[in-house]
Amino acid sequence: MNVIDLNADLGESFGRWSLGDDDALLDVVTSANVACGFHAGDPSVLCRVCDRAAERGVVIGAQVGYRDLPGFGRRFIDVAPDELTNDVLYQIGALEAFARVAGTRVSYVKPHGALYNAIVHHEEQAAAVAEAVRRYDRTLPVLGLPGSVWLRRAEEAGLQPVAEAFADRAYTREATLVSRREPGAVLHDVEGVAARCVRLVTDQQVVAVDGSVVPVAARSLCVHGDSPGAVAMATAVRAALERADVSVAPFAGSPS
């Protein structure tokens, strides 16, 4: 039987600014990439999401990013490697505090936004993020794009790299994500995305924007939590996978 993890970015509200429906998505996903306060999220938001993830048995991951609240972490920042290592350590530690209070723990690390995309190719920053995770807890798995410099650097650092795919993002023929600045970068056709995810998991293939078929092997599938209709999209994806006899389960094991 095929097995896949479903992850989503959660905890991205800040103060009076609300983004996404964390509660509803926690009923669908198996892993929660929780913002750590640098690109989004505040202490109260982190506390609430960790509590509710723990209640539902959803695995918590640290969603680390650039220090960029105004840009939601979607702008590249040329951070010195040692500073980036410290920034990532800070974020993991902050989220770990709330996870532990909730009776669970941080079980993996996933970079966010511009940092995620930068370390697909950026050697120094990829190594800096890997170094932060290695120093904090070398047993933590790390999520990233298949074939990325980030996953290679993580493996070289003795970490466990986990490849992920994206349910509702368009792919290039090189198996990278189409920039959000380009039209059609985010997909909104619920039925089309659900069918695409079944093919991705069962056949390890996705159709790129130019029509070519791209091989993508992944252990986790990301459904975005900040897109319009995110809950309906995630629900449809999970239902389609289960109808196709795909087991949906966290890649990082028990959250406790």
Secondary structure, 3 states (H helix, E strand, C coil): CCEEEEEEEECCCECCECCCCHHHHHCCCCEEEEECCCCCCCHHHHHHHHHHHHHHCCEEEEEECCCCCCCCCCCCCCCCHHHHHHHHHHHHHHHHHHHHHCCCCEEEEEECHHHHHHCCCCHHHHHHHHHHHHHHHCCCEEEECCCCHHHHHHHHCCCEEEEEEECCECECCCCCECCCCCCCCECCCHHHHHHHHHHHHHHCEEECCCCCEEECCCCEEECCCCCCCHHHHHHHHHHHHHHCCCEECCCCCCCC
